[in-house]
Amino acid sequence: MLEARLASATVLKKLLDAIKELVTDCNLEANEDGIGLQAMDNSHVALVTVQLEANEFDSYRCDRNMPLGVNLGSLTKILKCAKDNDVVTIKASDDADSLTLLFESPNSDRIGEYDMKLMDIDQEHLGIPDTQYDATITFSSTEFARICRDLSALGESVKIEVDKQGIRFTADGEIGNGSVLLKHSAGRGAVRAPPASRSRKAAKPKVKKEAKRDPDDEEEGSEPDVANVESDEEDVKPDVQEEEEEKPEVDEDDEDEEEQEDDEAEQPKKRKAGAVAKKETNGRAKKAKDGEDDGEAGVSIILQQSVSLTFSLKYLLNFAKSAPLSKQVTLNMSNEVPLLVAFEFEQGHINYYLAPKIGDD
């Protein structure tokens, strides 16, 4: 028996939107690790794998391995009956011929139950070997989708080159050509060391100054005349006492009233300064959030050797539909090896493999 409960229908909706045009029919493989999917497109050029981890479900139970043959188009139609914030429960009994989906509203005042007929799909499970890639690039998934969309207006293929300068996407077509270069950056959260001059200033020891000595009053190597110093201090004391006697007496209540008036006068200034500081903080936070939404989180490139491959933009555009699932995308590349496009999200991951074009410059 299978029973899996997800806190939100949004994840399943975005997941199906990402792969439904690439794959039509497939087996959902349910086991103790979670629910997985592996399928190729009709032309056998691209492969997609999906894994929803068992520990990321609100509750998960799977007594044995169960292949569930589904039509992704039909499953998408049923999921449209659920609101984005509905709790989804997927159920299937042993040797079942249908898949049950329960949609519960957060306050449980509405429960929808739908049954979808399962299909008998004879599908071979491919073994994917572990590969050490020559280049691994991680950057904003929104930026990846934008580059694919922009370059698809110029041509059908894109050349992806990775070297010390960064990663470059180039497309040629009848109307012209274009390219986009992304350079390696430390990202928004980089930690910078303090300037060297500031460090030296902080580490500079304090030196206690000595009192100046009059060379006429003492000979070299002689001790200072303590008596003269004491007499000078005695001469100063009466003057200080006289000044203290001349100082007018102030009532303590008057002092308290004056201090209270000063505090009341300063409070509007403090409130104004606090409001300005809060406004600046909120502005910086908003800019940081907008920067993340605009795909300015930085580009990370791990390069073993330069790579140059050409791919079909039609497939990359389909892969980019997974951008709503994850803020970042990772491209793994090696010469003469299929490209791996990986998206990590809260419930699991989705990976795409795409064979490069041969003979295209």
Helices and strands as residue ranges (DSSP letters): E 2-6, H 10-19, E 25-31, E 34-40, E 46-53, G 54-56, E 59-62, E 66-71, H 72-79, E 87-92, E 98-104, E 111-117, E 135-140, H 141-151, E 157-163, E 166-172, E 177-182, H 196-203, H 226-246, H 252-293, E 300-303, E 307-312, H 313-319, G 320-325, E 328-333, E 339-345, E 348-354
